[in-house]
Amino acid sequence: KQWYQRRVAITPGETLPCRDEQFADIFCFLESNLEEGTGGCMYISGVPGTGKTATVRDVLSHLDSDKYDYQAIYINGMKLSDPKQLYAVIYKELEQKKVTPDHGELLLREYFGNKERQSIVLVVDELDLLWTRKQDIMYNLFRWPIRKHSKLVVIAIANTMDLPERMLFNRVSSRLGISRLTFQPYTHEELHEIINSRLESTSSFYPEACMLAARKVAAASGDARRALDVCRHAIEIADSEGSDFVTSSHISKSVTDLYQCTKSKAVM
């Protein structure tokens, strides 16, 4: 039971500490467009595990749905069988009707030109996976919000910092007026705070073990999810040894196990 309680304590939550500035930027961007009934696009980039998606979800949960008339749609590119499927999924969310991707594109083009409707907040995660030879999908996502009466606010999330320039060329990208927000990898101080926030309900981690986990992961990637993985695996190691406490030794073993596993997968 104690092992279970310790494990649950470090399961990643919906929000992460240390992203107050990014939260404020996203919140102000959305609130401004919803208040004015305008469209816009924010491109959020950063390596995996830096809190991009969690922060966006947190912002959406804090928007006043009574004050603003809008519909929020979340789509993960990883879950689409084909990039063009995006059109069909968006239209189904809006109108509860199934259409083909090609028909969906035509219908959405008309939909976002109609001013007599509520605002739409469209979050597209894993944007990197929507690459196509023509780049028409990415272009439409960035172009539709700037159309008159679109009332479409797009939050595009990706791991690649310069994806719009690489896919749309600099001239096109600059013309679309995309707002930018970059999530930097977490520092060891930030990772330490995140780990501690997940361990508030348990005293089974020695303080030096928490700090070692934060420093090890910060030096390698700054990935908060990996930091929690390290702590989670350290709990399993401690439990297998019959220990009620997680020590620096358990953290070191966990780091070795997890990073060796990652290297092995990369080689394969």
Buried (B, 14 or more C-beta within 10 A) or exposed (E): EEBEEBBEBBEBEEBBBBBEEBBEBBBEBBBEBBEEBBBBBBBBBBBBBBBBBBBBBBBBEEBEEEEBEBEBBBBBBEEBEEBBBBBBBBBBBBEEEEBEBEBBBEBBBEBBEEEEEEBBBBBBBBBBBBBEEEBEBBBBBBBBBBEEBBBBBBBBBBBBBEBBBEBBEEEBBEEBEBEEBEBEBBBBEBBBBBBBBBBEEBEBBBEEBBBBBBBBBBEBBBBBBBBBBBBBBBBBBBBEEEBEEBBBBBBBBBBEBBBEEEEEEEEE
